């Protein structure tokens, strides 16, 4: 059977933020089935709709532009995939676009995030500056080969900008993602809130959002 790749970009927000990756995978397989779209199923005794998320989103993180891959088996306009799938998505999931994949999963190199904190904004802003000025920002990270390791993430953090509101402080930043090194946004925000705590400052995480995914050469992943 002939098949061709389709890459859909979706938003994940609201209650869907608390759907685990495995549950999201199942939910989108069911949505594709309800849509009646001509998609490819795996072979064997228990055929399933093939579905892949190139860079799974962590539980509790909002996603502005999350890629999801599957195969079509009939030539239909790509916009039909976006429209029909969007009509049957679970609450909190919306479809942005659909098209043929341009990049491969192994091309992914980094991801951009926005973290929002609430509390005494001037104090949080000052603490953020001191946090980034630290000689090292060491965190505990679990490795499949080495178990739990200590990693200095400071060299891998790229700050895009910060913003302040009446009760909130936000920061946009880029972290490595992909096969060589993948740093979860929660590792960074967790390290910062612990730093604030050590200074006697309360910084509550309001939300963390992944804004975009980039290739190793800097191009937006499409």
N, C-alpha and C positions, 0 to 999 in steps of 0.2 A: 504494500500500500504506500503510495506517495504521501509525503508529509513535508511541511515547511514550517520554519520557526516563526513564532509570534511573540513579541515582547509588549506587555501591557504595563503602563505606569499607573499606580494607584495612590490614593491618600488614605492614611489610617489615622483616625482621630476618635474622640469621644470614648464610648464604651469599648470600642474595638482595640483601643490601646492596651487593654488588659487581656486580650486574647493571646495565648502563647503562640510561638511559631508553628508548632505541630497542629494546634487547633485551627490556626489561620489557614494552614495548608489544606486541612480537611474541609473547612468552610468554603474555600475558594474552589475546591474540586466539586463540591455540591452545587455551588453557584454556576459553574461551567456546565454541569449536567442539566440544571434547571433552564439554562439559557437556550438549550437546544442547538448550540453552535457545533459545527463539524470539527471536533477536536480528536486528537489521537490518544488511544488508550494503550497502555503497556500490554504486552502479550503474556500468556501463561494461564494458570488455573483461576487467578483472581485479577482480571484486568482492572487497571485503575487509570484515571486521567493523569498523564504525565504532567507534572507541575514542578517548577523550580524557582526559588527566590535567590538571585545571585548574591545578595548580601542581606541575610535575615536581620530583621529589626528586633532589638531587645525589648523584652516585656516592659511596658510602662512608657515607652518612647513613642511620641507621635511621628508620623512619617508624611512628608509633603510630596515626595516623588519616589515611590518604591517600585522597583522593577519586578515583574513576575513573568516567567517564560513558560510557554507550552507549544504544542504543535497543532497546526490546522491540517485538515485532510481534503478540503475543498477550497478552490480559489474563490474567495469572497472579499469584498472591499474591507480593508483594515478597520475603517470607521465602524463597520457593523459589529466587529468584535467589541469595540469600546462601548457602543450604544447598547447592545443586547446584554452584555455582561453587567453593565452598570445598572440595568433595570432589576437585576436579581441579586445584587450584592447584599451581604449582611449589613446591619446598622453600623455606621461608623466607617464603612469602606466605600469610596467613590472612585470611579475610573476616570483618569485624566486623558489618556491617549493609548493608541495601539499602533504597532508598526513592526517592520522587520528589524531584528536586532542589528545594530551597527558594530558594537564592541562585544568581545568575549568576556566571560566572567573573570578570567585570569588577568584582564587588563585593569581591573579595579585597583586603585592605589590609595584612595583617601575618601573621607566623607565629611561634610560640613554640618555642624549642629548649632542649635541655639538653646541655651539654658537660661531659665528665668528663676530668680531667687527673690523671696520676700523678706522684709525685716527693716532694720534701720539702714536705709539706702546709702548714706554717706559712709557709714562704718563698713558696709559690705564692699563698697567701691574701693575704699582704702585697703581693706584686707585683700581684695583681688589683686591689686597692684603689688602688695608685699608678697603674696603667694607666688606670683609669676617671677618676682625678683629673687626667690629662694635659689640657693645654689643647686639644690636637687629637689625633685618632686618624686619621691619614691612611693610606690604602691605595691601591693601584693597581687600577683597575677598567676592564674593557673595555666600550666603548660601540660599538654598531653604527654610529652616525652619526659619533662623534668619535674612534673608536679607543681607545687606552689613555688613561685620565684619572686624575688624582689626586682622591680624594674623602675628605672628612672625615666619618667615619661616627659620630663621637661624638654629635652631636645626634639621631641616629636609633636609638640603643641604649637599650632600656628593660630594666633588670635587675629580675627578679622575686624572686630570692633566691639564696643560696649555701648549700652544705652541705659539711661536712668529714667524712672518715672516717680510718681509720688510715693509709692510703696514697693516698687519692684526695681531690681537691677538685672539686666540681661547681658549675655555675652555670646557672640558668635565666634566659633572656632572650628578648625579643621584638625582631624586626627587621622592617623594612618589606618587603612583598612585593606583587606586582601590576604593573600597567602603568606607573605613574608612577615608582616606585623599587623595585628588588628587590635586597636585599643578602643574599648567600649566607652561611650560618652559617660556612662555611669561611674566609671573608674575615675575620670577627671572631676566630675561634679562631686563625687563622694570624697575625693581627696581635698577639694576646696572647702566643703562643709566641715570636714574634720579640722582643717587649718583654722577656720573661723571659730570653731568650738574651743580650740586651744588658746584663742585670743579673747575668749569670753564674749564672742559675737554670735548672735543667732541668725543663721541664714537658712531659711527653709526653701527647698526646691519646689517651685510651683509646677514647672513642666520642663521636659527636655524634648526637643524636636529635631529630627534629622531633615535638613533642608535639601541636600543634594548629595550625589555620589559622583566622584571624579575618577578618571583613568590615571594611570601612572604618569602619562605625558601632560596631565593638566586638563584634558578635554572632559566635558561633561559626559558621563556614561549614558549612552543611548542605545 
